[in-house]
Amino acid sequence: MTLARPATPADAEELVRLRKVMLDSHVGPSTDVGWQAAVVETLRRRLADPAGDLAAFVVDRPDTPGALAATAVGVIEYRLGGPADPSGASGYVFSVATDPDLRRRGFSRACMEALLDWFRTRGVRKIDLRASRDGEPLYASLGFVRTPDPAMRLTLQASTLVPCRVWR
């Protein structure tokens, strides 16, 4: 049985390395690493807050101290509640990754199960994620189902941002 542990601020660089592994597997290898330093700092700050709304669970790489084999990261988002969930708390899972040479050993499953337990202890009843084809069987085995709602996204460019007027 593989035990996942909560990530700490000291794991931030390895978490970012594994995020790049995940991103490269989705969109192809990239040499752009300019984003990584900012993400390391964000993770260090957010993982230092035990009551925060972001958690990561990791499995240490066997026989390599300080290195990680796998991770799953999640965040709690708060929206207005509704009949199915008056609290409005929802979970979102992202950055689930395992080093390619260590896949199929249950590491991502262990990280996901620990993350789902964290959501449960925080009272989160609805958890979303976007699954890759490779990851979909794992998520389905954990009870995730496809939803009928297609996601939509708008990406604002810096040049399209305009000052917002606050109405009083």
N, C-alpha and C positions, 0 to 999 in steps of 0.2 A: 504494500500500500504506500503510495506516494503522498507525503504530507506537504501541503503548501503552507507558506507562512506569510504574514502581512509584510509588505514591503516597507522599508524605512527610507529616510532621506539619503542614506548612504548607497541605496540601490538605484538612485536616479539615473546615473550614466548607463547602467546596464538596462534599465527600463527603456531608455531612449534607443539604445542599440537594438533591442528586440522590436521596438516600434518600427525602426527602419527595416528590419527583416520582414515584418508584416506588410509594410507599405511596398517594399520591393516585390513581394510575392503577388500583390494585387495589380500594380501598375507597371512593373518592370523595374530593373535596377536603375538607380539614380545616383549621380555623383554629388548632388546638392546636399550638403550637410550644414549649410548656414543656419538652418532653423534649430539645430540640436542644442546649442548652448542655452537658448531661451527656454526650451522645454525642460532641460535639466534643472534650471533654476526654479521654474514653476513647480516641477515635481518635488524638489527639495522643500519648498515652502509649504505646499499643500499636504505632503505626507507627514510633515512635522506636527500637524494639527490632528490629534486623535479624535476630536469631535467634528472634524470637517466632513464635507460632502463628497470627497474623493477617496477611493481606496484602491490599492493594488495588492494582489496576492501573487506570490512567486514560488517557483521551485528552484532550488540551487542546483547549479551544474555539478554533476557527480565528479569528484576528483579534481575540481578546479575552484579553489577558494576564491570568493569574491565575484565569481561569475554566475550568471543565471541561465537556466535551461528554458524556462517558460514563465509567462505572466498572463494575467487577465486584469484589466483596469476597468473600474466602473465609477459612475458619478450619480449622485441623487440630484434630481431637478425638482423644483417646486413650481406647480402651476395651480390655477384655481381648481378646487375639488369639484366633484360631480357625484351623481348617485352611486356609481360603482366604487368610487374611492373619494370620500369626503376630504381626506388629508391633502390631496393633490400631489403627493410625493410619487415620483416615478423614477425608476432606475434606467440607466443607459450603460451598456457594456461596450467597451472598445479596446483596441490594442491587445487582443488575445493573440499571443504568438509563442511559438516554440522554435528553437534553433532547428534547422532542417535535419541535422544529423542525429537529433534526439526525439524525433516525432514518433508517434505510435507507441508511446510508453506510458500514457495516462497522465502526463504532466499538465497539459492544458485542461483536462477534465478536473484534476485536483485543484487547479487555480480557479476554475469556474465554480466548482462546488463550494469552495471557501468564499468566493465573492457572493454567490447566491445566499449563503448563510449570513454574510454581513448585511446584505439588503434586508433579509428577514428580521434580523435583530434591530434594524433601524425602522421597521414598520412599513417598508416598501412592498406594495402588492403587485405592481405592474412593472415589468422590466423589458426593455426593448434592446435590440441589437440589429446590426446588418451583417448577414452571414455570407462568407465566401462559399464557393462550391465545396471546397475542401473542409470547411468548418461546419457546414450545415448538418451532417449526420451527428456530430457531437451535440450541437444545440438541440436538435430534435430529440435525442436520447435524454436530454435534461428537461424536456417538456415544452420547449419553445415551438411555436407554430407560426406559419406564415400568416400575415394579416392582409386584409383586403385593401388597406389604405396605402396607396403609393406615396412614397416620400417625394417632396419637392424641395428645391433649394434655390436661394438667391444669393449670389456672392457679390457683395458691394466692393467696388474698387475705390481706392482712396480718393480718386478724382471725382467720384460721384457723390461723396459725402457732403452734405450741406449742414450748416449749423441748425440746430433744432431750437425752436422758440418754445419756451415754457409758458403755458397759459396759466394765468392766475384768476 
